[in-house]
Amino acid sequence: MTDEIYWQIRKLMTEEGAWNGAIQMQVYTTEEYISEFGNKMSDELKKLLRANVGRMQSYLDDRILEPIGA
């Protein structure tokens, strides 16, 4: 995933309030996450997640919740 895609996903998740489902993550795959919280997401965000993120839990742990470069 490029830095541009990473920042675009992060920006959209913030703007669309998609972080709420991530705070108490109970789903792990991207499709499960979209199924559970997709009603709060734009089609653009769903498309970016499907194309670039394999497991939401891994993405959140590695790229969002943990500081980059830590």
N, C-alpha and C positions, 0 to 999 in steps of 0.2 A: 504494500500500500504506500503510495507516495505521500509526502507531507501535505500536499495540496488536498488530496482526498481526505486525509485524516482531519485536517482543519475544517473542511467543508462538512463532514459528518458531525464533528463536534459542535460547529456553529448551528447547524440545523437542529441537532438534538437539544441544544440550549434554547433556541428560539421557539421550538415547538413543544417544549416541556416534556420531552421524551425521557428525561433523566429520572422522573418519578418512579418508573418501573425498575430502574437500575439500582435505586437505593436499597431495596430489599429484593434483590434478584432471586427469583425462584425458577427462572427458565434459563436454559443454557444455549440452545441453538438460536441462530438468527431467525429462523422461521417461527419458532415458538415465541420469541420476543415480539415479532411483528404480529403474530396471531393474537397475543395478549394485549399489546399496547398500540397496535397499528392504527386504531381509530384516532390517535393523537398525532399521527405522522403524515407528512405530505407524501405523495407518490415519489417525489424526488429523493427523500430520505430513505424510503423503503428500497428504492432501486439501488442507491449507493450502498446500503447495508448488505443487500443480497449479492451485489457484485464484488464487495471488498472484505466482508467480515464472515469468517467461517463459524466461529463460536462467540456469541456475545459475551459470555463470562470471561473468556480469554481476552477478548478485545478490551473490555472494561478494566480488567486487572492490569493488562500490559500497557495500554495506551491512554487510559483516562484516569483511573483511580490512583495509579502509581505515577509519580512524576517521570517525565521523559528524561532519560539519562541518569536516573537514580541507580 
